[in-house]
């Protein structure tokens, strides 16, 4: 019988993993760990496996240290396919042998890559322990689309003119939960991509989204993305913009060879995790008109906003000079 420590059990994915573990006859006990605990090692005592679905770098370090102290023999770490980064030179698809090149301005991806680094180093210091690292595509489900799915959809609404939209992948939380439990049960070791077969071409994704996408010059797109995030108007951090421009889809051959079989396709997962847009029923011609009109409006508005900001800073600077007062240094 197995005692399993489950970290990150409070969200839709964690609840699915917990349900699968509870239904497993070989599991004696599931210990949930969420947040900082001063008695972490005591809570993990007797556990044979650690499944970490969430956490920052320091939390990952603490859990791994505790797992080593009690003799845990299997670790499953949830990472993300964003660790590969979104770059024009990326092969389609990316395999687990591809280097990790997360875009530096997407903190989530950088943090995931650092957690992976810790796990790999810990694995090297603890021979005989299996460490499975799962890199899922964008996770979605009917009850939880997640910040990554919401952010990508928002970031894609206004994007730089240039190359065609990249292909995209979405994995249903049911399939991701099944992959996590499989990784524990089969003692998988090393990195594994988690995504359905193939991907959604950019043009098809636009049709599924049912929303007009406004094309603007690159600098304006970056300003708008930053402003939307900074002022709380959109759920897309600026670092996500690159992930709507360049490819980062992954191959799933290695996980399928280990016995995993997704039940939902990319398209089915996407539809499950995204409510139809208000204008999903608008005719293609009208969508094009709206997009063209939106491009002009956004471009004019962005330019006006930038000009206004520059003038405001100039007035503030002039006022500081004329009054003889120096502006305080920023920290």
C-alpha positions as CSV (number, residue, x, y, z in Angstrom):
1,X,0.0,0.0,0.0
2,X,1.1,3.6,-0.7
3,X,0.9,6.8,1.2
4,X,1.1,9.8,-1.2
5,X,1.7,13.4,-0.5
6,X,-0.3,15.7,-2.8
7,X,0.7,19.3,-3.0
8,X,-1.7,21.7,-4.7
9,X,-5.0,19.9,-4.2
10,X,-7.3,22.9,-4.0
11,X,-8.0,23.6,-7.6
12,X,-9.8,21.8,-10.4
13,X,-6.8,19.7,-11.4
14,X,-5.9,18.8,-7.8
15,X,-9.5,17.6,-7.1
16,X,-9.3,15.4,-10.2
17,X,-6.0,13.9,-9.1
18,X,-7.2,13.4,-5.6
19,X,-10.3,11.5,-6.9
20,X,-8.2,9.2,-9.0
21,X,-5.9,8.4,-6.0
22,X,-8.9,7.8,-3.7
23,X,-10.2,5.3,-6.2
24,X,-6.9,3.4,-6.4
25,X,-7.0,0.3,-4.2
26,X,-3.2,0.4,-3.8
27,X,-3.3,3.8,-2.1
28,X,-3.6,3.6,1.7
29,X,-3.6,7.4,2.4
30,X,-3.4,10.7,0.7
31,X,-1.8,13.6,2.6
32,X,-2.6,17.0,1.2
33,X,0.0,19.8,1.6
34,X,-1.0,23.3,0.6
35,X,0.9,26.4,1.7
36,X,3.9,26.7,4.1
37,X,4.0,24.2,6.9
38,X,6.5,24.4,9.7
39,X,6.1,20.6,10.4
40,X,6.5,19.6,6.7
41,X,8.8,16.6,7.4
42,X,6.4,15.3,10.1
43,X,3.5,15.6,7.7
44,X,5.3,13.6,5.1
45,X,6.5,10.9,7.4
46,X,5.8,7.4,5.9
47,X,5.0,8.7,2.4
48,X,6.3,6.7,-0.5
49,X,5.5,9.3,-3.2
50,X,5.3,13.1,-3.7
51,X,3.0,14.6,-6.3
52,X,3.6,18.4,-6.6
53,X,1.0,20.2,-8.7
54,X,1.7,23.7,-7.6
55,X,4.3,25.8,-5.8
56,X,7.1,28.3,-6.2
57,X,10.8,27.6,-6.3
58,X,11.3,27.7,-2.5
59,X,8.2,25.6,-1.9
60,X,9.5,23.0,-4.4
61,X,12.9,23.0,-2.7
62,X,11.3,22.5,0.8
63,X,9.2,19.6,-0.4
64,X,12.1,17.9,-2.1
65,X,14.2,18.2,1.0
66,X,11.5,16.8,3.1
67,X,10.9,14.0,0.6
68,X,14.6,13.1,0.9
69,X,14.5,13.1,4.7
70,X,11.7,10.5,4.8
71,X,12.9,8.2,2.0
72,X,10.3,9.0,-0.7
73,X,10.9,6.8,-3.7
74,X,8.9,8.5,-6.4
75,X,8.3,12.2,-7.3
76,X,5.9,13.7,-9.9
77,X,6.5,17.4,-10.6
78,X,4.0,19.4,-12.7
79,X,5.8,21.8,-15.0
80,X,4.5,23.4,-18.2
81,X,5.3,23.3,-21.9
82,X,5.9,27.1,-21.7
83,X,9.4,26.2,-20.4
84,X,10.4,25.6,-24.1
85,X,9.7,29.2,-24.8
86,X,8.0,30.7,-27.8
87,X,10.6,31.3,-30.5
88,X,10.5,31.5,-34.3
89,X,13.2,28.9,-34.5
90,X,11.2,26.3,-32.5
91,X,10.7,23.0,-34.4
92,X,7.0,21.8,-34.7
93,X,6.6,19.8,-32.6
94,X,9.0,20.1,-29.7
95,X,10.3,16.9,-28.1
96,X,11.5,16.4,-24.6
97,X,15.1,16.7,-25.9
98,X,14.6,20.3,-26.9
99,X,16.4,22.9,-24.7
100,X,14.5,24.9,-22.1
101,X,14.4,28.5,-23.3
102,X,11.5,30.2,-21.4
103,X,10.8,33.7,-22.5
104,X,12.5,35.9,-19.9
105,X,9.5,38.2,-19.4
106,X,7.1,35.4,-18.6
107,X,7.7,34.8,-14.9
108,X,5.5,31.6,-14.8
109,X,7.7,29.9,-17.5
110,X,11.0,31.0,-15.9
111,X,9.8,29.7,-12.5
112,X,8.7,26.4,-14.0
113,X,12.1,25.9,-15.6
114,X,13.8,26.7,-12.3
115,X,11.7,24.2,-10.5
116,X,12.6,21.6,-13.1
117,X,16.3,22.4,-12.6
118,X,15.9,21.8,-8.8
119,X,14.2,18.5,-9.4
120,X,16.9,17.3,-11.9
121,X,19.7,18.2,-9.4
122,X,17.8,16.6,-6.6
123,X,17.3,13.4,-8.7
124,X,21.1,13.2,-9.3
125,X,21.7,13.3,-5.6
126,X,19.2,10.6,-4.8
127,X,19.8,7.6,-7.0
128,X,17.0,5.1,-7.0
129,X,14.3,7.7,-6.8
130,X,12.1,8.3,-9.9
131,X,11.4,11.9,-10.8
132,X,8.8,12.4,-13.5
133,X,8.5,16.0,-14.8
134,X,5.3,16.6,-16.8
135,X,5.1,19.5,-19.3
136,X,1.5,20.0,-20.3
137,X,0.1,22.1,-23.1
138,X,-2.5,24.7,-22.1
139,X,-4.8,23.0,-19.5
140,X,-8.5,23.5,-19.7
141,X,-11.8,22.1,-18.6
142,X,-15.5,23.0,-18.3
143,X,-15.1,24.0,-14.6
144,X,-11.7,25.7,-14.9
145,X,-10.0,27.2,-17.9
146,X,-7.0,28.4,-15.8
147,X,-5.1,31.7,-16.0
148,X,-2.9,30.5,-18.9
149,X,-5.8,29.8,-21.2
150,X,-7.5,33.1,-20.3
151,X,-4.3,35.0,-20.7
152,X,-3.5,33.6,-24.1
153,X,-7.0,34.4,-25.3
154,X,-6.7,38.0,-24.1
155,X,-3.2,38.4,-25.5
156,X,-4.2,37.1,-28.9
157,X,-7.0,39.6,-29.3
158,X,-4.5,42.4,-30.1
159,X,-1.3,41.1,-31.6
160,X,1.5,42.4,-33.9
161,X,1.1,42.3,-37.6
162,X,3.3,39.9,-39.3
163,X,3.5,36.1,-39.4
164,X,0.4,33.9,-39.3
165,X,-1.0,32.8,-35.9
166,X,1.0,29.8,-34.6
167,X,-0.5,26.4,-34.0
168,X,-1.9,25.8,-30.5
169,X,-2.5,22.8,-28.1
170,X,-5.0,22.4,-25.3
171,X,-5.2,19.4,-22.9
172,X,-8.3,18.6,-20.9
173,X,-7.8,18.4,-17.1
174,X,-9.2,14.9,-17.0
175,X,-6.4,13.8,-19.4
176,X,-3.8,15.7,-17.5
177,X,-4.9,14.2,-14.2
178,X,-4.7,10.7,-15.7
179,X,-1.1,11.4,-16.9
180,X,-0.1,12.5,-13.4
181,X,-1.4,9.4,-11.8
182,X,0.1,7.2,-14.5
183,X,3.5,8.9,-13.9
184,X,3.3,8.0,-10.2
185,X,1.9,4.5,-10.7
186,X,4.4,3.5,-13.4
187,X,7.3,5.4,-11.7
188,X,8.1,7.3,-14.8
189,X,11.5,9.1,-14.8
190,X,12.5,12.2,-16.7
191,X,10.5,14.8,-18.7
192,X,7.2,14.0,-20.5
193,X,5.2,16.3,-22.6
194,X,1.4,16.1,-22.1
195,X,-0.8,17.1,-25.1
196,X,-3.3,15.4,-27.4
197,X,-2.2,14.2,-30.8
198,X,-1.4,17.1,-33.2
199,X,-2.4,20.7,-32.8
200,X,-4.9,23.3,-33.8
201,X,-3.7,25.4,-36.8
202,X,-3.8,29.1,-36.2
203,X,-6.6,29.8,-38.7
204,X,-8.8,27.1,-37.2
205,X,-8.1,28.4,-33.7
206,X,-9.4,31.8,-34.8
207,X,-12.5,30.2,-36.1
208,X,-13.1,28.3,-32.8
209,X,-12.5,31.5,-30.8
210,X,-15.1,33.3,-32.9
211,X,-13.4,36.7,-32.1
212,X,-11.9,39.3,-34.5
213,X,-8.2,39.7,-33.9
214,X,-6.8,43.2,-34.2
215,X,-3.5,43.5,-35.9
216,X,-1.3,46.5,-34.9
217,X,2.4,47.4,-35.2
218,X,4.5,45.5,-32.7
219,X,5.4,48.4,-30.4
220,X,1.7,49.3,-30.0
221,X,0.8,45.6,-29.3
222,X,3.4,45.5,-26.5
223,X,2.2,48.8,-25.0
224,X,-1.5,47.7,-25.1
225,X,-0.6,44.3,-23.5
226,X,1.4,46.0,-20.8
227,X,-1.3,48.6,-20.1
228,X,-4.0,45.9,-20.0
229,X,-2.1,43.9,-17.4
230,X,-0.7,46.8,-15.4
231,X,-4.1,48.5,-15.0
232,X,-6.0,45.2,-14.4
233,X,-8.0,45.4,-17.7
234,X,-6.9,42.1,-19.1
235,X,-5.6,38.8,-17.6
236,X,-2.6,38.6,-20.0
237,X,0.9,39.4,-18.6
238,X,3.1,41.0,-21.2
239,X,5.3,37.9,-21.4
240,X,2.4,36.0,-23.0
241,X,2.5,38.0,-26.1
242,X,5.3,36.0,-27.6
243,X,3.3,32.8,-27.0
244,X,0.6,34.1,-29.4
245,X,3.2,34.8,-32.1
246,X,5.7,31.9,-32.2
247,X,5.1,28.2,-32.1
248,X,5.6,26.1,-28.9
249,X,3.5,22.9,-29.5
250,X,4.9,19.6,-28.2
251,X,5.1,16.0,-29.2
252,X,3.4,13.4,-27.0
253,X,5.1,10.2,-28.3
254,X,7.0,9.5,-25.1
255,X,4.0,9.7,-22.8
256,X,1.9,7.6,-25.1
257,X,4.6,5.0,-25.2
258,X,4.3,4.8,-21.4
259,X,0.6,4.0,-21.7
260,X,-1.2,7.3,-21.7
261,X,-4.0,7.9,-24.1
262,X,-5.8,11.3,-24.2
263,X,-9.6,11.1,-24.3
264,X,-10.1,14.6,-25.7
265,X,-8.6,16.1,-28.8
266,X,-7.2,19.6,-28.8
267,X,-10.4,21.0,-30.4
268,X,-12.6,19.2,-27.9
269,X,-10.5,20.5,-25.0
270,X,-10.6,24.0,-26.3
271,X,-14.3,24.1,-26.7
272,X,-14.8,22.6,-23.2
273,X,-12.7,25.3,-21.7
274,X,-13.9,28.4,-23.5
275,X,-17.3,29.9,-23.5
276,X,-18.4,31.1,-27.0
277,X,-17.7,34.8,-27.6
278,X,-20.7,37.2,-27.9
279,X,-20.0,37.6,-31.6
280,X,-19.5,33.9,-32.3
281,X,-22.6,33.9,-34.5
282,X,-21.6,37.0,-36.4
283,X,-21.0,36.4,-40.1
284,X,-17.4,36.1,-41.3
285,X,-17.8,39.3,-43.4
286,X,-19.0,41.3,-40.4
287,X,-16.2,39.9,-38.3
288,X,-13.7,41.2,-40.8
289,X,-15.3,44.6,-40.8
290,X,-15.2,44.7,-37.0
291,X,-11.6,43.6,-37.0
292,X,-10.6,46.3,-39.6
293,X,-12.5,48.9,-37.7
294,X,-11.0,47.8,-34.4
295,X,-7.5,48.0,-35.9
296,X,-8.0,51.6,-36.8
297,X,-9.6,52.5,-33.5
298,X,-7.0,50.7,-31.4
299,X,-4.1,52.2,-33.4
300,X,-5.5,55.8,-33.1
301,X,-6.2,55.2,-29.4
302,X,-2.8,53.8,-28.6
303,X,-1.0,56.5,-30.4
304,X,-3.1,59.1,-28.6
305,X,-2.4,57.5,-25.3
306,X,1.3,57.3,-25.9
307,X,1.4,61.0,-27.0
308,X,-0.6,62.0,-23.9
309,X,1.8,60.1,-21.6
310,X,4.8,61.7,-23.2
311,X,3.3,65.2,-22.8
312,X,2.4,64.5,-19.2
313,X,6.0,63.4,-18.4
314,X,7.3,66.5,-20.2
315,X,5.1,68.8,-18.2
316,X,6.1,67.1,-14.9
317,X,9.8,67.4,-15.8
318,X,9.4,71.0,-16.8
319,X,7.5,71.8,-13.6
320,X,10.3,70.1,-11.5
321,X,13.0,72.3,-13.2
322,X,11.1,75.6,-12.9
323,X,10.3,75.1,-9.3
324,X,13.9,74.1,-8.5
325,X,12.9,70.8,-6.9
326,X,14.6,67.6,-7.8
327,X,12.4,64.5,-8.3
328,X,13.0,61.7,-5.8
329,X,15.0,58.7,-7.1
330,X,13.0,55.7,-7.9
331,X,13.7,52.4,-6.1
